[in-house]
């Protein structure tokens, strides 16, 4: 299960290590004051064996303004669920998700009203990156 942590919402995706596939799942509005119930329910339903949290780094690799928030989220996930949490570089995943959305809209397969789901598509991109690459090369934990 992967999370794309942002300032206003967090995208969620699920995947399968056997098939190497991932799918966008949902978007959770922030802050998570009461939203932990939603996360608890997703963890219960999907039973992930690992959690991936995207680290929003600057283009030069330095921490960005949202990086501390993503780190706190990852630490909270680890403490709350006792599931291995991996933090990986998520640079360009939001742009990739936007480009994918524009292409789908151009072909008439997506509506403007679905733009809020971009964060879950970015989470899917994060998870796909983790699934296909050598995990130790991407993992920043």
PERAVEN-V42428 format. One record per residue. N is the residue number from 1. PSI is psi in whole degrees, -180 to 180 (* if undefined). OMEGA is omega in degrees with one decimal (none if undefined). BURIAL is I if it has 24 or more other C-alpha atoms within 12 Angstrom, else O. Layout:
n = [N	N]
psi = [PSI	PSI]
omega = [OMEGA	OMEGA]
burial = [BURIAL	BURIAL]
This chain:
n = [1	2	3	4	5	6	7	8	9	10	11	12	13	14	15	16	17	18	19	20	21	22	23	24	25	26	27	28	29	30	31	32	33	34	35	36	37	38	39	40	41	42	43	44	45	46	47	48	49	50	51	52	53	54	55	56	57	58	59	60	61	62	63	64	65	66	67	68	69	70	71	72	73	74	75	76	77	78	79	80	81	82	83	84	85	86	87	88	89	90	91	92	93	94	95	96	97	98	99	100	101	102	103	104	105	106	107	108	109	110	111	112	113	114	115	116	117	118	119	120	121	122	123	124	125	126	127	128	129	130	131	132	133	134	135	136	137	138	139	140	141]
psi = [135	151	131	97	130	-174	-32	-28	164	126	146	139	157	156	178	120	-25	-43	-17	24	158	155	143	139	-62	177	132	123	148	159	164	26	-56	-4	-13	-27	-38	-46	-45	-45	-39	-42	-42	-44	-46	-20	55	148	-17	152	134	128	125	135	116	89	158	166	-32	4	-6	160	140	-180	-24	-10	-46	-35	-44	-39	-44	-41	-48	-43	-40	-39	-45	-47	-39	-40	-11	39	140	132	129	131	126	156	125	15	135	-7	-36	-40	-39	-41	-42	-43	-43	-43	-43	-41	-42	-41	-41	-30	4	19	1	152	155	-35	-15	3	-28	-21	-1	-35	-34	-31	-40	-39	-39	-42	-42	-48	-41	-42	-44	-39	-37	-23	163	120	-36	-21	-27	-27	126	14	*]
omega = [-177.9	-179.3	173.3	-173.7	177.8	179.7	-176.6	-178.1	178.6	176.6	-178.3	176.3	176.0	-179.3	-177.5	-178.7	179.1	-178.9	-178.2	-178.2	178.7	176.9	175.1	-175.8	-175.3	174.8	179.5	177.2	177.5	0.6	-174.7	-177.2	176.9	-177.7	178.4	175.4	178.1	179.3	177.2	-178.3	179.1	178.7	178.9	-178.0	-172.5	177.9	-178.5	176.6	176.9	178.8	179.5	177.3	178.6	175.6	-179.1	-178.9	174.2	-178.9	-179.9	176.8	177.5	175.4	175.3	-177.9	-178.2	-178.0	178.5	178.8	178.9	177.3	178.0	178.4	-179.6	178.9	179.0	178.0	-179.7	-178.3	-174.9	-170.7	-180.0	176.4	178.0	179.3	178.2	176.4	-179.1	177.9	-178.9	-178.5	175.6	-177.5	178.9	177.3	177.5	179.0	178.4	179.1	178.1	179.7	178.5	178.8	178.9	178.2	179.5	178.8	179.2	-177.1	177.9	178.8	179.4	-179.0	179.8	-177.0	179.3	-179.5	-179.1	-179.4	177.5	175.5	175.8	176.2	176.8	178.5	177.6	-178.4	177.7	177.9	-179.4	-177.8	-174.7	-175.5	172.8	-171.8	-178.0	177.7	-177.2	-171.6	179.8	-179.6	none]
burial = [I	I	I	I	I	I	O	O	I	I	I	I	I	I	I	I	O	O	O	O	O	I	I	I	I	I	I	I	I	O	O	O	O	O	O	O	O	O	I	O	O	I	I	O	O	O	O	I	O	I	I	I	I	I	I	I	I	O	O	O	O	O	O	O	O	I	I	O	I	I	I	O	I	I	O	O	I	O	O	O	I	O	O	O	I	I	I	I	I	I	I	O	I	I	O	O	I	I	O	O	I	O	O	O	O	O	O	O	O	O	O	O	O	O	O	I	I	I	I	I	I	I	I	I	I	I	I	I	I	I	I	O	O	O	O	O	O	I	I	O	O]
